[in-house]
Amino acid sequence: MHFSSFFLLLFVLFKAVQTKEEGSHIIFAGTLILLITAFIDTTYANHFHNINLLSDTFPAGLVVFVFLQAFTLSLKFSNALDISESLKTDLERQVKARTWELEEANRNLYMAVIKDPLTLLYNRQEFENVVYAENIKYGERLQSHVKYSIICLDLDNFKYFNDNFGHSAGDIVLIEFAAILKKIIRSTDLAFRYGGDEFVILMPNTNVKKAISLAKRIVQETQTANKIFASKIEKSMGIKVTLNDSNSITCSIGIAYHIPDTFFNLKNLFWKADKALLQAKKTGKNRIFVNTEQGLVEP
């Protein structure tokens, strides 16, 4: 009965060896040794020949069997630890990758909230957020040393492009004009698409002279860019664009600045700059006006 159980165990182990199960060949060898020593003890040595040298070999086989079992278990445990460490490393890598993906998605979502999708400038909502934050920063109180300028810009003859070439042509003009602003403003300046073809530039720590200098450069760059506007529209839409002094894109600009020893309020500065912009539009477009203590003046 015992031998039949051993043979059944050998058969099972042999199948395991065939399927290349880990450690099965070692257990098979140990079981075979145990079976041989048991056979020697019970059959050959003790019962037939009474050979003392060959008797009591079963304990030795049992020791070998237990040792090999222990060795197999330790081998499996070691491999399990290796697999566990590998899985842990892989999991950490996946977590880091997933964390980076989530952070990137959050960054993209945040940028989608604060940026204008067409020009990729900051949008009107972000302008309101910045104005609110700046007013808190400076406390809406008397400020004698704060230098702050704001520029409002509006494209002249933009409606002509929309009406004659379509809104896609207008989008091209807006994109290219935004590229001009990005190129020439400083890293400390903030450019916004306020709405339609109107833009705003906030210039912290900047006096009015520097704001006027930037405004003049924007006017010059816009006039020069008309060839680029026409070329991009013709290439993208396949239509001929003929520009002259009466229909080319120009820029009207209004500027306001914080006056020392007055209450700082960026929203009020924006209204003053917008008023100067309206004056620039009324007096023939492609002009710059500054809202000063003495009133609206052209630099």
Stockholm file with secondary structure:
# STOCKHOLM 1.0

chainA/1-299         MHFSSFFLLLFVLFKAVQTKEEGSHIIFAGTLILLITAFIDTTYANHFHNINLLSDTFPAGLVVFVFLQAFTLSLKFSNALDISESLKTDLERQVKARTWELEEANRNLYMAVIKDPLTLLYNRQEFENVVYAENIKYGERLQSHVKYSIICLDLDNFKYFNDNFGHSAGDIVLIEFAAILKKIIRSTDLAFRYGGDEFVILMPNTNVKKAISLAKRIVQETQTANKIFASKIEKSMGIKVTLNDSNSITCSIGIAYHIPDTFFNLKNLFWKADKALLQAKKTGKNRIFVNTEQGLVEP
#=GR chainA/1-299 SS CHHHHHHHHHHHHHHHHHTTCTTHHHHHHHHHHHHHHHHIIIIIIIIIICCGGGTTCHHHHHHHHHHHHHHHHHHHHHHHHHHHHHHHHHHHHHHHHHHHHHHHHHHHHHHHHHBCTTTCSBCHHHHHHHHHHHHHHHTTSEESSCCEEEEEEEEETHHHHHHHHCHHHHHHHHHHHHHHHHHHSCTTCEEEEEETTEEEEEEETCCHHHHHHHHHHHHHHHHHTHHHHHHHHHHHHCCCCCCCTTTSCEEEEEEEECCTTEECCHHHHHHHHHHHHHHHHHTTSSCEEEEETTEEECC
#=GC SS_cons         CHHHHHHHHHHHHHHHHHTTCTTHHHHHHHHHHHHHHHHIIIIIIIIIICCGGGTTCHHHHHHHHHHHHHHHHHHHHHHHHHHHHHHHHHHHHHHHHHHHHHHHHHHHHHHHHHBCTTTCSBCHHHHHHHHHHHHHHHTTSEESSCCEEEEEEEEETHHHHHHHHCHHHHHHHHHHHHHHHHHHSCTTCEEEEEETTEEEEEEETCCHHHHHHHHHHHHHHHHHTHHHHHHHHHHHHCCCCCCCTTTSCEEEEEEEECCTTEECCHHHHHHHHHHHHHHHHHTTSSCEEEEETTEEECC
//
